[in-house]
């Protein structure tokens, strides 16, 4: 009897060793891809890096050691080459977003960001692409340009009115991007915010995404998805026990507060005042917001019907995607230009914006117009270099293919997760000499064609950032106005300390500074 039990135990052990160690290392189709064994055997090795907030930097270090393809988990491979970039993220590549993105569903509804399938995504994108095109963003007759120019005026007025703002730009830049994206999505009447003009309720909308425990919630949501869902769906006594034991990574309500709740409120307000019966005769012309465009489409009877929750989900996601990204980039740009070592770049930028003729500035406020700020080569180089070194979404962008495919000489079976990151692409020393040095002028050299191919802050192909032109217009118009009027320098307390932002669950900062200070945890 004993010997049967021992035999069974040994057989189970051998089976487990085969499945958990031998197979991933020696028989898996990915076994030839280089990388440390611990990462190839278990997904928890990478999850641990994630927990420590060093996932992206660890993957980067693995690329430096193992080359352009690294196995980072039993079923996940990271790449860092232009050929892989084209195969995975090129237009029409057929690669889909993975389940990872489903944590950005809002109200249980998918949106542009979270659709995996190419067709579903393309259908939704068709509805939005024109509104986000460069010509629409810079058109005087559409919503974005006047809105951004007004917000730039408000920002400069705020600098004059509340002197402390100029010493702590992080928050006020968030108010700027909040007012810009909400005005664009909802229009002034139905949810456009006035944080810059002092509305405390609107400023408070940001607390939710600034809550540091959101970082932990993101980690749980990715690595312990079923358990997290279980935790948050307990009711009654169990709910109290779970809370008492401190098992919740973030206190309830963890999700539909702040920006997400605001989207639903904006939608409800819009529907009540606009309503189907007077929809075609009222506000449409004066209020061409994204919400209104989607509503108009949903009433047209063409294609799949969008209901209120679909519209609110789409809008909430664009808000979340458009706030931290833009304001974090602006914050890094101003901070890096304020360092004494970069004084020369600030002076050259000031020279460029000083040369803008008065006729190219708005009568109200006297700040450069958005379409003029868009055409300043030095400013453009500064923003590119900021996005290269401090990309606000620097982490890997996971994708998978429905069919087997070869990438950089390796056969990648269908369903394998493949990814690349701006962080690693932007630090390739063969493409960007002295990669950790802030040098905007590298973008002004005639031979920067290769660098442009590696620049990936906004991703590429069909899933490239839809808000690119909106973000660029916000950033160029505000920076041109600030440096036309002011010089900036670092505060005493900031000396030797890099600002640090968190993206998903990692902290990013300037690696050349001795220390960093985390400014905010973000949910995106
Ligand atoms: C500096 C500013 C910004 C940067 C660097 C940035 C970067 C990115 C990146 C890298 C992606 C792809 C993410 C992935 O696939 O994992 C993305 C997608 C997206 N971004 Fe942005 N973004 C910025 C601003 C904005 C703004 C202002 C909006 C406003 C609407 C926005 C809306 C979106 C949306 C909706 C997607 C999903 C697009 C799709 O799947 O088709 N972004 N962004």
Boltz pocket constraint, residues with backbone or C-beta under 6 A from the ligand:
constraints:
  - pocket:
      binder: B
      contacts: [[A, 112], [A, 113], [A, 114], [A, 125], [A, 181], [A, 317], [A, 318], [A, 319], [A, 321], [A, 322], [A, 323], [A, 325], [A, 326], [A, 329], [A, 387], [A, 391], [A, 392], [A, 393], [A, 396], [A, 397], [A, 398], [A, 456], [A, 457], [A, 458], [A, 459], [A, 462], [A, 463], [A, 464], [A, 465], [A, 466], [A, 467], [A, 468], [A, 470], [A, 471]]
      max_distance: 6.0
